[in-house]
Amino acid sequence: MICIEIKRPGSPEVLVPVERPDPVPGPDEVLIRVAGSGVNRPDVLQRKGAYPVPPGASDIPGLEVSGTIAAVGSGVKQWKVDDRVCALVAGGGYATMCVAPAKQCLPVPQSVDLVEAGGIPETFFTVWTNVFDRGRLRAGETALFHGGSSGIGTTAIQLATARGATVLATAGSDEKCRACEELGAKQAINYKTADFVEAVLQLTDGKGVDLILDIVGGSYVSRNLEALAMDGRLVLIGFMSGESTAPVDFRRIMARRLTVTGSMLRPRSVEEKGQIATALRTEVWPLLDRGAVRPIVHRVLPLAQAAEAHRLMESSEHVGKIVLGR
Ligand SMILES: NC(=O)c1ccc[n+]([C@@H]2O[C@H](COP(=O)([O-])OP(=O)(O)OC[C@H]3O[C@@H](n4cnc5c(N)ncnc54)[C@H](OP(=O)(O)O)[C@@H]3O)[C@@H](O)[C@H]2O)c1
C-alpha cells in the first residue's frame, strides 16, 4: 500500500508518501480499501510531536476512513467483502489500505459520496459523545459551539439543530459566521469583533446557554462559565489557544450548579467506541441517509498532497472538513 509517514516531528513537509506492506486485520477487524480519509486537528498535533500515538495504534496519521471492505477477520459477522463503510480508527487512515475494528465501522450513508464519507466518523463520534451523551443536550435547550466553522463545529451545529436545540456559535470572520448560520445556527458571533459572553447573554435574555462545547481553552474557560445558564454544562475537547490551564472561580460553579467535563476520543476502548457507533446508527444515521445532516467538505485533495492538506488546515481558511481522496 501507499501511506503517509511522519518522517520526524515538524512542519507539513515531514508528511511523506511511502510504500509499506498492507496491514493484516485481526479476528475482530476489517481491512478497508480506502476511498477517503478525513484530516483532523489532532493529526496536526501528532505531526508536530504534541499528540502521542496510543499504545497499539498505527504510527501512520489519520483517524477516519471510508471505502470498501477488502477482507474480514475470522470473528467478523456483521460485515462482508465489498461492503461500503466509513470507520473510526486510532491511526493509519492516511493510506490506501487501513484496518478498522468491525465495531467502529458504519455503513456509508445513502446520501453521501464514498470519498466524502471519509470525513464523517471523527467529528460525528466526538460530537455525539460530548454534546448529547456527556453534555446531555436536549430539544428546547440552547447550545454554544466555539469554532463553529471547524469540522467539529459544522457537525455540532447541524446535529444539535436537527435534534431540536437552539444553536449559537463563534467563528473568526463574518464570512464564517454566515456559514454557521446557513447550517442552522440562530446566530454566530465573530469572536474577533465582539465579546462572546456579552453577545450570549444578550441573545438569551441574560439567562445564558445550557451547554458549551469548547475547543479553545485558556481564557475561554472562565468566560464560558459566565455564559452558562443554571445547571449548564461546559464540555472541553480541545485547546486551540494552546493553553490547557486556567484560573476558575469555583463559586460560579456552585452558585449556578454547573458541570465542567471533557473527553478524548482516541484513547477510548473499542468497546466504548462501538457503543458510540451503535448510538449513532440509531440516532444520527437516519438523518445522514436522508440528507438532513451532511459532512461539510471544504476540499478533497489527493493522498500524496497530505502536506498541502495540513497547510490548508493550519491556515484556518476552511469551513468544514478537508478530505484526502484516492
Ligand atoms: N477531544 C476529542 O476527542 C477531540 C476529537 C476531535 C477534535 N478535537 C479538537 O476539536 C478541535 C477542532 O478540531 P477540527 O478537526 O474540527 O479542527 P479545524 O476544522 O481545523 O477547526 C479548528 C478551528 O479553530 C478555530 N481557531 C483556531 N485558533 C483559534 C483560537 N485561538 N481561538 C478560537 N478559535 C480558534 C479556527 O477557526 P476560526 O477562524 O474561527 O478561528 C478553526 O476553524 C481541535 O481543538 C481538536 O483538537 C477533540
The ligand as a Gaussian input file, in Angstrom:
#p B3LYP/6-31G(d) Opt

LIG

0 1
 N      -11.314000      15.590000      22.453000
 C      -11.577000      14.931000      21.350000
 O      -11.938000      13.775000      21.369000
 C      -11.406000      15.639000      20.029000
 C      -11.658000      14.957000      18.817000
 C      -11.532000      15.673000      17.622000
 C      -11.141000      17.011000      17.633000
 N      -10.889000      17.593000      18.842000
 C      -10.476000      19.009000      18.909000
 O      -11.501000      19.785000      18.344000
 C      -10.924000      20.962000      17.780000
 C      -11.428000      21.144000      16.366000
 O      -10.913000      20.093000      15.557000
 P      -11.224000      20.094000      13.990000
 O      -10.574000      18.883000      13.415000
 O      -12.654000      20.331000      13.778000
 O      -10.348000      21.368000      13.552000
 P      -10.484000      22.501000      12.449000
 O      -11.537000      22.168000      11.437000
 O       -9.129000      22.807000      11.963000
 O      -11.016000      23.758000      13.263000
 C      -10.319000      24.467000      14.225000
 C      -10.937000      25.863000      14.280000
 O      -10.497000      26.540000      15.436000
 C      -10.575000      27.922000      15.196000
 N       -9.472000      28.545000      15.942000
 C       -8.170000      28.453000      15.699000
 N       -7.473000      29.136000      16.634000
 C       -8.374000      29.660000      17.470000
 C       -8.296000      30.470000      18.637000
 N       -7.128000      30.865000      19.160000
 N       -9.443000      30.840000      19.248000
 C      -10.631000      30.433000      18.770000
 N      -10.774000      29.648000      17.671000
 C       -9.648000      29.277000      17.034000
 C      -10.421000      28.119000      13.688000
 O      -11.494000      28.898000      13.184000
 P      -11.568000      30.491000      13.353000
 O      -11.261000      31.106000      12.030000
 O      -12.977000      30.710000      13.768000
 O      -10.576000      30.917000      14.402000
 C      -10.531000      26.718000      13.114000
 O      -11.535000      26.624000      12.118000
 C       -9.412000      20.805000      17.910000
 O       -9.007000      21.505000      19.070000
 C       -9.234000      19.320000      18.104000
 O       -8.052000      19.003000      18.797000
 C      -11.020000      16.946000      20.014000

